[in-house]
Amino acid sequence: MNHNQELGAAGEELAASYLAGAGYRVLERNWRCRLGELDIVAETHGQVVGVEVKTRSSSGFGHPAEAVNPAKLRRLSHLVRRWCVTHRRNPHTVRVDVVAILMAPGCEPSIEHLIGVES
């Protein structure tokens, strides 16, 4: 596993713990289908939430959430709906959240949860 993969895995672990602590129920991690992957699928208040986790070790290339463009958000929204069909779930609503994590060496990780960036 290379440095970026390790950083991404650590970020996803941190995001899952953060979401659980915030009252979300993590249903699945790294769900894949032929259309793509959802980092985390969670549930809260009758909503199924697809969570994209973006982790960076510095802001040198911008804020981690900036890597999630409108086309990616549309694809993630479609993937959440596909997950629901595949798992025979009929939630009140679905949405896409982004968890942006900055894990600078020697510093406490910074977590920003952007709720409902695409629904």
C-alpha positions, -999 to 999 in steps of 0.1 A, spaced: 0 0 0 15 34 -10 14 66 11 -18 80 -5 -36 47 -1 -26 45 36 -37 81 41 -70 74 24 -76 43 45 -68 62 77 -91 90 67 -120 66 59 -115 49 93 -115 84 110 -146 94 91 -165 62 100 -157 68 137 -167 104 134 -201 95 118 -208 68 143 -201 93 171 -225 118 155 -253 93 156 -251 78 121 -253 41 116 -226 30 92 -242 4 70 -214 -4 46 -179 7 37 -162 7 3 -193 -6 -16 -186 -12 -52 -206 -18 -83 -198 -15 -120 -207 23 -118 -182 31 -91 -177 31 -53 -192 46 -22 -166 51 6 -193 49 33 -230 42 33 -247 54 64 -282 60 78 -296 88 99 -331 99 106 -346 77 79 -322 89 52 -296 68 35 -264 88 31 -236 81 7 -204 96 22 -174 106 1 -143 108 22 -114 131 10 -82 131 30 -52 152 25 -19 156 44 -18 194 36 -39 220 19 -12 226 -7 -35 214 -34 -65 231 -19 -92 220 6 -99 182 4 -136 188 -5 -125 207 -36 -116 174 -52 -154 165 -53 -166 182 -85 -203 185 -97 -199 154 -120 -186 133 -91 -215 145 -69 -240 134 -96 -223 100 -99 -223 96 -61 -260 105 -59 -268 78 -85 -246 53 -66 -266 59 -34 -298 52 -52 -283 21 -68 -272 9 -33 -307 13 -21 -322 -7 -50 -295 -34 -46 -302 -37 -8 -340 -34 -12 -340 -2 9 -367 24 5 -356 54 26 -376 86 29 -347 104 12 -311 98 1 -283 123 1 -246 127 -5 -223 141 22 -186 148 20 -162 143 49 -131 163 43 -101 155 65 -68 172 68 -42 150 85 -11 171 86 19 154 102 23 162 139 -11 178 141 -45 167 153 -67 157 123 -92 183 112 -126 169 101 -152 189 82 -186 173 75 -205 188 45 -241 176 47 -263 172 18 -240 185 -9 -261 166 -35 -295 150 -29 
